Amino acid sequence: MKRLFIILGIVIAFISCDNGNKPAETTQKTEKRMVKVPAFNGDSAYYFVKKQCDFGPRVPGTTAHQQCAEWMVETLNDYCDTVYIQDFRTRVYDGKVLDGKNIIASFNPAAKKRIVVAAHWDSRPYADNDPDEANWGKPIDGANDGASGCGIMMEMARVMKTHRIDGNVGIDLIFFDLEDYGAPKWADESLHSDLAWGLGSQYWSKKPHVGGYKAYFGMLLDMVGASNPRFPKEYYSQGNATWVLNKVWHIARDMGYEENFVNELGDPINDDHIYMMHYAGIPTIDIIHLVGDEDRTSCFYPYWHTVNDNIAQIDVKTLQMVGNVVMKVVYNE
C-alpha cells in the first residue's frame, strides 16, 4: 500500500497527519456481554507467518505465489466451513495482465449478519523503499506487509474450527491478492495511480464471491506483526467507519493495549478498506502500523518495501495482541 491523497470521491479534501490531533472518544457505553473468547495462540500465528515467508516472495506469477496459495487453500479447507477461490485477471500499472487469486474462508456461510476480517497475501515485486538502491529491483518477503495479517487470520480459523462462533453471525476471512503491485518509484509519473494498488480488493468489492453479498462491518489487518507497533486511527477509517473504529479501540483499551492502539488521528492510507467501503458498501477500518515521528521519511513501519521486511521483524507478542483484540471483537458480536 502507499500514502493516499485523494481517491474515488470518498473524501473531498486531504488533511495531513497531525499526531497531536486526537479524535474525540465516544461517550456512548455499549452494553457489556459475557462472552467467552477462546484463546488465540501467538506462537501458532507466528508459524503461519513464517510458513508463508518460507515459500519466498509471493509475487503473482511466480512459483512461490502458486505454492503458497495451494498451501493456504488446503489448510483453510481443514478449518473452515467453506473456502471460496476467486480467480481473476487484471491489468497492472505497466499494462501487463496478471492472474490473481482471492481466497475467502467462511464460517457459518448461511448467516445473514457477516463480519469480514481481511489482509493481502501477495508480496511486493520491488524493494523500492530500501536504503540501498541496488535492492530496489528485488522482491520482498513481506513478512509484516501482508503475511502478518494473514498469519493472524489463519490462527483465527484454526481456533474457530473447534470453538464455534454464534451461529447467527458469519465470519469471512478474506485473503486479497495483487494488493502490492503498484508502480515502483522509478517508473514514469504517468504510471503512478492510486488505482494500481489493491487490485484484488477492487475486484472482490465489485464482484464478491457470493451474489448480493453484504457485511455488517470489516477489519483490515496490515503490517500487524512488528515489535512495538503504533496503530493510530487511520484517517479514512475514522471518517467513514467511526463506529467500527470506536468499537475496536474500546476493546483494545479495555484489554490494556492503549499504548499501541493509540487515540490519535493517523495518516490517510490507500489500502484495501477504501474499496471495500466504496464499492461493496462495507464500513471497514484499517488496523495498520504507522509511525508518528516528525522527522520520518515515510509514515509506514521502518522496513516497509525493503528487503528487510522478513521474518526477523515479526514479534509473537504483537501477533498475540492483535489476535486477542480481533477475536474479542468478533466473538462479542
C-alpha positions in Angstrom: 0.0 0.0 0.0 1.0 3.7 -0.2 0.1 7.1 1.0 -3.3 8.2 -0.2 -4.1 11.8 -1.2 -7.5 11.6 -2.9 -9.4 8.6 -4.2 -12.7 7.7 -5.8 -14.7 10.6 -4.4 -14.9 9.1 -0.9 -13.1 12.1 0.5 -13.3 15.7 -0.6 -10.1 17.1 0.8 -6.9 15.7 2.2 -5.8 16.5 5.7 -2.1 16.0 6.5 -1.3 13.9 9.6 -1.3 15.8 12.8 -0.2 13.5 15.5 -1.3 15.8 18.3 -4.9 15.8 16.9 -6.8 13.3 18.9 -10.2 12.1 17.7 -13.0 12.6 20.2 -13.7 9.5 22.2 -17.3 8.4 22.0 -19.2 8.8 25.3 -21.7 6.1 24.5 -21.2 3.0 26.6 -22.1 -0.3 24.9 -23.8 -3.0 26.9 -21.3 -5.5 28.4 -21.8 -9.1 27.2 -20.4 -12.1 29.0 -18.9 -13.9 26.0 -16.2 -16.4 26.5 -13.5 -15.8 23.9 -11.3 -18.8 23.1 -7.5 -18.4 23.4 -5.6 -17.1 20.5 -2.1 -18.5 20.2 0.6 -16.0 19.1 3.2 -18.8 18.5 0.8 -20.5 16.2 0.2 -17.3 14.3 3.9 -16.8 14.0 4.2 -20.3 12.5 1.6 -19.3 9.8 3.6 -16.1 9.1 6.9 -18.0 8.8 5.3 -20.7 6.6 4.2 -18.0 4.1 7.7 -16.5 4.0 9.4 -19.8 3.6 7.9 -20.1 0.1 9.8 -17.0 -0.8 8.4 -13.7 -2.1 4.8 -14.3 -3.0 4.8 -12.2 -6.2 2.0 -13.0 -8.6 3.1 -15.2 -11.5 5.9 -16.9 -9.5 6.2 -20.5 -8.3 6.3 -19.2 -4.7 3.0 -17.5 -5.2 1.4 -20.6 -6.6 2.7 -22.9 -3.9 1.7 -20.6 -1.1 -1.8 -20.3 -2.5 -2.1 -24.1 -2.6 -1.0 -24.5 1.0 -3.3 -21.8 2.2 -6.3 -23.3 0.5 -5.5 -26.8 1.7 -5.0 -25.5 5.3 -8.1 -23.4 5.4 -10.2 -26.2 4.0 -9.3 -28.2 7.1 -10.5 -25.3 9.4 -13.4 -23.5 7.7 -17.0 -24.4 6.7 -16.5 -23.2 3.1 -13.5 -21.9 1.2 -14.1 -19.9 -2.0 -11.4 -19.4 -4.5 -11.9 -16.3 -6.7 -9.6 -16.4 -9.7 -9.4 -13.2 -11.7 -7.3 -11.4 -14.3 -6.4 -7.8 -14.1 -4.1 -5.3 -15.7 -1.3 -3.9 -13.6 0.4 -0.4 -13.8 2.5 -1.2 -16.8 -0.2 -2.7 -18.9 0.8 -6.3 -18.2 -2.2 -8.7 -17.5 -1.7 -10.9 -14.4 -3.7 -13.7 -12.8 -4.8 -13.2 -9.2 -6.4 -15.3 -6.6 -8.6 -14.1 -3.8 -9.2 -16.7 -1.1 -12.3 -16.4 1.1 -12.6 -18.7 4.1 -16.1 -18.6 5.6 -17.7 -19.7 8.9 -21.5 -20.0 9.2 -21.9 -19.2 5.5 -25.7 -19.2 5.8 -25.8 -16.5 8.5 -27.1 -13.1 7.2 -25.1 -11.0 9.7 -21.5 -11.2 8.4 -18.2 -9.7 9.6 -15.1 -9.5 7.3 -11.5 -9.8 8.5 -9.1 -9.2 5.6 -5.4 -8.9 4.7 -3.4 -9.2 1.5 -1.3 -12.3 0.9 0.9 -11.3 -2.0 4.2 -9.6 -1.6 5.7 -6.6 -3.5 8.0 -7.3 -6.5 10.1 -4.3 -5.8 12.0 -3.3 -2.6 11.8 0.3 -3.9 11.9 1.9 -0.4 15.2 0.1 0.5 18.0 2.5 1.6 20.3 0.6 -0.8 19.3 1.4 -4.4 20.9 -1.8 -5.5 18.0 -3.7 -3.9 15.2 -1.7 -5.5 14.5 -4.3 -8.2 14.4 -7.2 -5.7 11.1 -8.8 -4.5 10.4 -8.7 -0.8 9.4 -11.4 1.7 6.6 -9.2 3.0 6.6 -10.7 6.5 4.9 -7.8 8.1 3.4 -6.2 5.0 0.9 -8.9 4.2 1.9 -12.2 5.9 1.4 -10.9 9.4 -2.3 -10.2 8.9 -2.7 -13.5 7.1 -1.0 -15.4 9.9 -3.4 -13.9 12.4 -6.4 -14.8 10.3 -5.2 -18.4 9.8 -4.8 -18.8 13.5 -8.3 -17.4 14.0 -9.5 -20.1 11.5 -7.7 -22.8 13.5 -9.3 -21.7 16.7 -12.8 -21.2 15.3 -12.9 -24.7 13.9 -13.3 -26.1 17.4 -14.7 -23.1 19.2 -17.6 -22.3 17.0 -18.9 -18.7 16.9 -22.6 -17.9 17.4 -24.5 -19.4 14.5 -26.3 -16.1 13.9 -23.0 -14.5 12.9 -20.9 -15.4 9.9 -17.2 -14.7 9.6 -15.4 -14.3 6.3 -11.6 -14.2 6.3 -10.6 -12.7 3.0 -7.1 -13.0 1.7 -6.7 -10.5 -1.1 -4.2 -10.9 -3.9 -2.4 -8.3 -6.1 -2.5 -5.6 -3.4 1.1 -4.5 -3.7 1.8 -4.3 -7.4 1.7 -0.5 -7.8 4.3 1.3 -9.9 7.8 1.4 -8.4 9.3 4.7 -7.5 11.5 4.8 -10.6 8.5 4.4 -13.0 7.3 7.3 -15.2 5.0 9.6 -13.3 2.2 8.8 -15.7 2.2 5.2 -14.4 1.6 6.1 -10.8 -2.0 5.8 -9.8 -3.9 5.1 -6.6 -6.0 2.6 -8.6 -2.9 0.5 -9.4 -2.9 -0.7 -5.8 -5.4 -3.1 -4.1 -6.3 -4.8 -7.3 -7.7 -8.0 -5.6 -9.8 -6.0 -3.2 -11.1 -3.8 -6.1 -12.2 -7.0 -7.9 -13.8 -8.6 -4.9 -15.6 -5.4 -3.8 -17.2 -5.1 -7.3 -17.8 -8.9 -7.8 -18.0 -10.6 -4.3 -17.7 -14.3 -4.0 -21.4 -14.6 -3.3 -24.0 -12.6 -5.3 -25.7 -9.8 -3.3 -23.1 -10.2 -0.5 -23.5 -7.8 2.4 -21.4 -7.5 5.6 -22.1 -5.6 8.9 -18.5 -4.3 9.1 -14.9 -5.2 8.2 -11.5 -5.0 9.7 -8.4 -4.9 7.5 -5.1 -6.1 9.1 -1.9 -4.6 7.5 1.6 -4.6 9.0 0.4 -6.0 12.3 3.4 -8.1 13.4 6.4 -5.9 14.1 7.7 -5.1 17.6 6.3 -2.1 19.5 3.6 -1.3 16.9 1.8 2.0 16.8 -1.8 1.7 15.5 -3.4 5.2 15.3 -6.9 5.8 14.0 -6.3 5.7 10.2 -7.8 8.8 8.7 -10.4 7.2 6.3 -11.4 4.6 8.9 -12.1 7.5 11.3 -14.1 9.4 8.7 -16.1 6.6 7.2 -16.4 3.8 9.8 -16.2 5.7 13.0 -18.4 3.4 15.0 -16.4 0.3 14.0 -13.1 2.1 14.9 -14.5 3.1 18.3 -15.7 -0.5 19.0 -12.3 -2.0 18.2 -10.3 0.7 20.1 -12.5 0.5 23.1 -11.9 -3.3 23.3 -8.2 -2.8 22.8 -8.2 -0.2 25.6 -10.2 -2.4 27.9 -7.6 -5.2 27.3 -4.7 -2.9 28.3 -3.4 -2.1 24.8 -4.0 1.6 24.7 -0.2 2.3 24.3 -0.4 0.5 20.9 -3.9 1.2 19.8 -3.4 5.0 20.3 -6.2 7.5 20.3 -4.6 9.7 17.6 -5.6 10.5 14.1 -3.4 8.7 11.6 -2.4 9.3 8.0 -4.8 8.7 5.1 -3.8 5.4 3.6 -4.6 3.9 0.2 -5.5 0.4 1.3 -8.0 -2.4 0.6 -10.5 -0.9 3.1 -11.1 2.0 0.7 -12.5 -0.3 -2.0 -14.5 -2.4 0.5 -16.2 0.8 1.6 -16.7 2.5 -1.8 -17.6 -0.5 -4.0 -19.1 -3.0 -1.5 -20.6 -0.5 1.0 -19.0 -2.2 4.0 -17.8 0.1 6.8 -14.2 -1.1 7.2 -11.3 0.0 9.3 -7.6 -0.3 8.6 -5.5 -1.6 11.6 -2.1 -0.6 10.3 1.3 0.2 11.9 2.1 3.9 11.2 4.9 5.8 12.7 4.5 9.2 14.3 8.0 10.8 14.2 8.1 14.3 12.9 11.4 13.6 11.1 10.2 10.4 9.4 10.8 9.8 5.7 7.7 7.6 5.5 4.6 7.1 7.6 5.0 3.3 7.4 7.0 1.0 9.6 10.8 1.2 9.1 11.2 -1.9 6.9 8.2 -1.2 4.6 9.0 -2.2 1.0 12.6 -3.2 1.8 14.5 -6.5 1.6 14.5 -6.5 5.4 10.7 -6.9 5.7 11.4 -10.5 6.7 10.6 -12.9 9.5 13.2 -11.4 11.8 10.9 -8.4 12.1 7.9 -10.4 13.4 7.2 -10.3 17.1 5.0 -13.0 18.7 3.8 -10.5 21.3 2.4 -8.2 18.6 0.6 -11.1 16.8 -0.8 -12.1 20.2 -2.1 -8.6 21.0 -3.7 -8.0 17.6 -5.2 -11.5 17.6 -6.6 -11.1 21.1 -8.3 -7.8 20.1 -9.8 -9.1 16.8 -11.0 -12.3 18.3 -12.8 -10.4 21.1 -14.4 -8.1 18.6 -15.9 -11.0 16.5 -16.9 -13.2 19.4 -18.7 -10.3 21.1 -21.0 -9.9 18.1 
